[in-house]
């Protein structure tokens, strides 16, 4: 964006992934194929990769998905002219 003359947009800045969570983030990004993660997405991931997710991993994937959805709603609210 800066190279196109638009300046620096601080909304594009993201916090670094906490150490030790990189693997979880990569797994989430591989599983997420649509607007929201479903059990079918997780099942397909397990079948393709051969990696069976533990209940904790499944919970983490759904928690990341909820967090991503919440963040998107906040960004959309901030970008609306009336702020609602």
N, C-alpha and C positions, 0 to 999 in steps of 0.2 A: 504494500500500500504506500509506503513512504517513497518508493522508487517511482510511483506514478504521480508524484507531486501532491498527494493527499495529506502529507504529514503523518505523524505518529498517532495512531488511535489506541489509547490506553485500554479500551475494551478488548483489544486483541491480546493483551498481556495475560498470561496464565501462570498460576503458581506452579513451581516444579512438583513433579510427582514425588511424594515422600519416599525416602530410601526404603527398599524392601517391598514396595507396592508396584514396581514396574511390571512384574510378571502378571499380577492381577489385572492391571490396566490393559495389557496386551491381550489377555484372555477375554476380557470384557469386549474389547474392540473387535476381536475375531467372532465373538458370539453375536453381537448386535448387528442384525441384518435389516431391521425395520425400525419403525418409530419406537416400539417398546420391545424389550426382551420377553420371549415367551418360553414356556417349558419345551415347546417344539424346537425352538432355536438351540436350547441347551442340549436336547436329545440329538439333534443333527450334529452339533459340535462334538459331542462324545463319540458318535458313530464315525465321524470323519477322522478325528484325531486319535481315537483309541484311548483318550484320557477321560476316565470316569470322574466327574466332579463329586467332591464330598458335599454333605449337606451344608457345611460352613461356606464352601466355595459357591454353591448355588445361592445361598443367602446373600453373600457378598456381591454377586453379579446383579441380583435384583436390587440391592441397596444402591449400587453404583448407578443402575438405570433410573431409579427414583430420583437420585441426586442430580443426574444429568437432566432429567425432565424438569425438575424444580428450577435448576439454573437457567434453562431455556425459557421458562415462563417469566422469570425475573428479567432476563435480557429483553424479552419481547415487551414487557411492561415499561421498561426504561426507554425503549425506542419508540413507544407510541406517543404521539403528540400530546394527548391529554394525560398520560401517565397512568392510565387504568388498565 
